[in-house]
């Protein structure tokens, strides 16, 4: 499923126009991005939790040359599925 499919499904289920559903999806995504950028944790009960963590700097290898390279520390997004979602899949 891509973003267009999601918008179409929301429009049908909520009986709203596709443009209204697109606005809702875009607003949701923007809100998630802003919260994660601030370092907040987003919990959707029954679905899951989005959070950020920092990967430490480390040393790696360039696969083409075999030379050692430094990989800088980096913020990454984490998602932990909630019990409701896990139960639905199993």
Number of C-alpha atoms within 10 A of each C-alpha: 5 6 11 13 10 13 21 16 14 19 18 12 10 10 11 12 14 16 12 15 22 18 13 15 17 14 12 11 12 12 13 16 13 11 16 18 14 9 14 14 15 16 15 11 12 14 14 16 15 17 18 18 11 10 12 11 11 10 10 12 12 10 8 6 7 9 9 11 11 11 13 10 11 10 12 11 12 13 12 12 17 15 13 12 13 13 10 9 7 5
